[in-house]
Amino acid sequence: MAYLLLGLLIFLLLQVLAGTASALAQTDDAPALEVSLLTFGPGQVYWERFGHNAIVIRDPGSGEAVSYNYGIFDFEEEDFFLNFIRGRMRYQIAANDARDDIDYYVSQGRSVTQQRLRMTPAQALALKQALDTNLLPENRHYAYDYFVSNCSTKVRDQLDAALQGNLRRQMTSPSRGFTYRMLADALTSPDPFLMGVIDIGLGPFSDQRLSFWKDSFVPMQLRDHMREMKVTDEAGNSVPLVSEERQLAEARLPSPPPLPPDLRWPFFAIGLAFASLLGFLSIKRERRWARIGFASLALLFSVVCALFGLILLGLWGFTEHVSAWANENLLLFSPLCILLLPTWWRSGHADWQATVFARRIAMLIALLAAFALFSKILSSFVQANLAWILLLLPVHLVLAHAALRSSIRTGREH
């Protein structure tokens, strides 16, 4: 009986070993998964300005190619716009047929670049398993951030994990000197209004010098860096990570410039011109048209400054938009401007005289704007907002002078 049981156990063990060997043989015989990085150029809609990318995994055996991307959001999601304002956006991963994805972006006039990546069969399989795990309902959502956790950084992180941290090791030190602000302004420059609003809203966080790793939040930057990445082949040689690059579609839309426009001199000219006009109207205020013109322009300027200032305060104090915190533009777009609206409204009257309170507020606003200019020589004030200083400082100075001059002139008239 004991021999019978021993024989049965040996037989079962041989069957298990034979099955395992067969499975391994099948795995070895099966063609390895192919991994590619797809990069889509900028689109026309404002959320498409930064481009997009995806990981494509192709099974040579079945011919199936799946595109994994982390750029899915839903306007119909509960409290979407409230979460957008508060900086608590949720994005998610999705998997689609790669051909369908490519055809869609081509139809939108956007460029499509495919980079075939050298990965071992084990690395490619691990990457696919990680992406499929992310697709599970409990895992598919993630907390979105424009700069540090977006569709491109998620793709970068998944590729880096599959390559055992090899990407991060190569991308942490090199830098081209770009900042979050520079890249954001360059990509949105085809829409000047959008670029201006974004630039006003970005605080000092956005002016840090970025490594290749960090500036890969832009898909096109990640694509360019991948061309320089190296891996070790089976013979121990260092070889390019990208084994093949193909341009699947050329952009039909204009490409954004590599750097943003330098607005310092144009803004300075506009600021001087606007300030000179206000000064001229203030001097000529004995005429009704000059008083009305001055009051209208001063009101408009102060409303705009106060509105932007209140928004900047709200972003800093009540949201999770870290890139907008401690915004030095608060020295220029001062919420204090709202306190001057009554005096600028009354400045349309011939007997207008700014109150002591209004004169002090106007002087304080002008001094804060002047400090913004002085702060550029201080190492602790790193925000790149000189263009806005040159635009707004002359206007604040002229308005403060007009408020002071009103009391002096009225005193002389009496």
Helices and strands as residue ranges (DSSP letters): H 2-29, E 34-40, G 46-48, E 52-58, E 65-72, H 80-86, E 90-97, H 98-107, E 112-117, H 121-134, E 141-143, H 151-162, H 166-171, H 180-188, H 192-201, G 204-207, H 212-215, H 219-226, E 230-232, E 238-240, E 242-249, H 264-283, H 288-318, G 322-324, G 328-331, G 335-340, H 341-346, H 356-374, G 375-377, H 386-413
